[in-house]
Amino acid sequence: MIFTTYWFLAFALLVIVVFRWLPTPKARLVWLGLGCVLFHYHFAGPAGVLPIIVLMVVTFAAGRTRNPLACVAAMVACGLALCFYKYVFFLIGAAVAPISAGLATRFAKDAQSVMPGAPPLGISFFAFEFVHYLEEVRRGGEPIRNPLKFLLFAIFFPSLVAGPIKRYSQFLPSLDQAAHQTAPAADVATGVARMALGYFKKVLIADTCTAYIDHNQPSFAAASLWGRWLILALIAVRILMDFSGYSDIAIGCAQTMGIRLPENFYWPYAARNLREFWQRWHMSLTSWIRDYIYIPLGGNRHGVARRALNGLIAFALCGLWHGPAWNFVAWGVYHGAGLAVCSTYRRVPVAGPVLGALFGKEPVVAWLLTLLFTWLGWLLFFYPVSDAWNMARLLFVR
């Protein structure tokens, strides 16, 4: 909800106007850095800022050394911080509670005593971006040597809340160009229009869908068959409009300053197979999962079975990244299994070639199946597994 507050609108306007007005590159970068610090402090508070400062210092220092062991150690630190702040209670419940309820209670109390009121703002995005940076440096990439530029990469306020997940090798050249050259009026107009589109998606469409869903979903079983399908359709529309709306606001806000953020959505519900869907949905996350989880696990280099297993692991982690709950894991496994089927069904004797020919001749059929699969998956994303199963079952019975 941060982007829809009056504070953010006033803050973004001030930062953008002054950034464009300042005459020198250094003044622009310093001003933008101060704005990012203020933004992070305002919404995260002291308890949420401190862990990120520590991770930033560790990541920056490890990158400057260019030492592979130092980079790996810093990546482990980022991963452990993410696990602690976002998943510690989930992990205690999943791994310790079945063995000893008393021990689980003790661990939970110990964790609560050092835990801030909420996980640090954007901890998932921090961890992923820092791991990306450290891994690229470990592979031989040039580290960020300027502390101010690293600060801006780490806490750039438009992408801090909900992404897109940045790649430093793309972000820094864009930042340098924006600092040295005032963005043309066309960029400002396009950025403002993109932000307006994001607000339209978020406030007028997503929030309207949310109101309808919240009112009618409790009586899902009593609704007519068409009423149930309408709720499912609105759930699917809501998450697309909400998430892509936030991305549009972030991308547009950055563009008004001449800074480019990666695209995150490209008509995902137009996909004609599941692989294409993931090439269109939350693209910055998908590419991160591919580059830093799926490929290091072996990707598709070790046969069909290993490829399917790698996909299941990668997407289970992708699901868990969205939140510490089993329904997110189930949603990730659901998509991982779907991708495994999507990539291998043509090998099934008789049925595979027939289905392949059908989907090639009638792409509308492939599109509808992909749409059905992804829309049913949102039930797992939003509801406990048992509730999602019952809701899915009720979509096909009167």
Sequence and secondary structure as in RCSB ss.txt:
>XXXX:A:sequence
MIFTTYWFLAFALLVIVVFRWLPTPKARLVWLGLGCVLFHYHFAGPAGVLPIIVLMVVTFAAGRTRNPLACVAAM
VACGLALCFYKYVFFLIGAAVAPISAGLATRFAKDAQSVMPGAPPLGISFFAFEFVHYLEEVRRGGEPIRNPLKF
LLFAIFFPSLVAGPIKRYSQFLPSLDQAAHQTAPAADVATGVARMALGYFKKVLIADTCTAYIDHNQPSFAAASL
WGRWLILALIAVRILMDFSGYSDIAIGCAQTMGIRLPENFYWPYAARNLREFWQRWHMSLTSWIRDYIYIPLGGN
RHGVARRALNGLIAFALCGLWHGPAWNFVAWGVYHGAGLAVCSTYRRVPVAGPVLGALFGKEPVVAWLLTLLFTW
LGWLLFFYPVSDAWNMARLLFVR
>XXXX:A:secstr
 GGGSHHHHHHHHHHHHHHHH  SHHHHHHHHHHHHHHHHHHHHHHHHHHHHHHHHHHHHHHHHHT HHHHHHHH
HHHHHHHHHHHHHHHHIIIIITTT HHHHHHHHHHHHHHS SS  TTHHHHHHHHHHHHHHHHTT      HHHH
HHHHH HHHHTT     HHHHHHHHHHHHHS   HHHHHHHHHHHHHHHIIIIIIIHHHHHHHHHHGGGTTTS H
HHHHHHHHHHHHHHHHHHHHHHHHHHHHHHTTT       S GGG SSHHHHHHHSSHHHHHHHIIIIIHHHTTT
SSHHHHHHHHHHHHHHHHHHHT SSHHHHHHHHHHHHHHHHHHHGGGSTTHHHHHHHHHHH HHHHHHHHHHHHH
HHHHHHHS HHHHHHHHHHTT  
